[in-house]
Amino acid sequence: MRVENFQSWHSGDLARVTFRLVWEDSDEPPFDAYLEAFGEAGADLGVSPDALAVFALPPALRFGERRLALPGRLDSRLAENLSAVQALFRSWRGYRPLRIDIEVSTTTRQTAARAKTAAFLSGGVDACHLLWANRRDFGRTHPRSIGECIHVAGLSYEGDLESPAAASLHRRSLRAVSAITAAAGASLTIVRTNLKSLAQRYTGYGLDYESAFFAAICHSLARRIGRAQLAATYGIQELHPYGTHPLLTPLYSSAAVDIELAGAHRNRQQKLEELSRWPAALENLQVCFEGPTPGEILNCGSCEKCLRTMVGLMLAGRLTDVPAFPRRDVTAADIAACNLGYGQATFRNFWPQFVEPLARAGRTDLSRAVSEKLDKIKHAERWRNDAGLKGRLRRADRALLGGRLTAWSRRLRGLERKAAP
């Protein structure tokens, strides 16, 4: 893979950099990437070889590129770290070739890093807890105190970024993070990029790319910040190979910018219970990716992320105090009808922790509804993975009969349902 056609320009309070990723060992078309920063941060935006290497490595690994050719000089610490990133992904995903050669003019040592600490702020539970914990642990003048929050516009939306739903989500998210940042006494930087579409197209954003995505933005703002914190998606007890993992995230650090993962020692429910002590977060918590919402309320109150957060707030005894949600209760019917968010794995990873606490709290209706939903997911996954005796029979049917036995069984079950009174 080659990174080429790098350009940058400034216009008013907007700064923009663009570059092209060109595949060499894959038939994929070139990808034209851009990164924009608004306001004061725009003066410090510049995509260095460090940022380009972090941007490009995960998709290059995923599609078996044999080299990554970059213009300029790569930080020596980052070069060593990216070798470890490759080894980690090979152990997780079995990627080949065994090693991608990262080709640059030379490596360089940094003599000093800027002391400013930044954090990414989406408006959700993990990011808000990171900011709250930082304010709890460090005085405003401490070098580890977060002085700047970075919000990536449009990051949460999965569909057409030009749609009314996307526009609604952008307005709601910006309103939420502006209020939270102001309450924390930090400055706010707005960034916009199409790099998530690269992740969705080639690697899987959450599974492989999330830390790389945020780290590359940090390296693009290295003139401005020396340390950046990213909120952990999962607690230590829930860990699995993922894009925000305590082994992976720090490996995107250079001598100029340290990338840190924060909050992995807490699960989501523990974070919610601690975050409930911060009124500004409760008033402006924005976890929902749906839209438009009635009256531009921050959260729809019906999707998986909303229900997950509402159940957590209920268990913390604070749901009735949160104006960011349109309802003050959750029903078993809500859980039965909700979508699975990002997929079955998301529900399976986050919801089991609710079963026993809900039962202890006297909400056996919700505990039972969550258990039933988890059982359906388990059954669907066993079917998809051809587990058990029935799975072995289906594999044999496909191999020997071309799937005709399975098709006949489905037709028979359909006739039986029609004949039932």
Secondary structure, 3 states (H helix, E strand, C coil): CEEEEEEEEEECCEEEEEEEEECCCCCCCCEEEEEEEEHHHHHHCCCCHHHHHHHHHHHHHHCCCCEEECCCEEEHHHHHHHHHHHHHHHHHHCCCCCCCEEECCEEECCCCCCCCEEEECCCCHHHHHHHHHHHHHCCCCCCCCEEEEEEECCCCCCCCCCCHHHHHHHHHHHHHHHHHHHHHCCEEEEEEECHHHHHHHHCCHHHHHHHHHHHHHHHHCCCCCCEEEEECCCCHHHCCCCCCCCCCHHHHCCCCCEEEEECCCCCHHHHHHHHCCCHHHHHHCCCCCCCCCHHHCCCCCCCHHHHHHHHHHHHCCCHHHCCCCCCCCCCHHHHHHCCCCCCHHHHHHHCHHHHHHHHHCCCHHHHHHHHHHHHHHHHHHHHHCCCHHHHHHHHHHHHHHCCHHHHHHHHHHHHHHHHCC
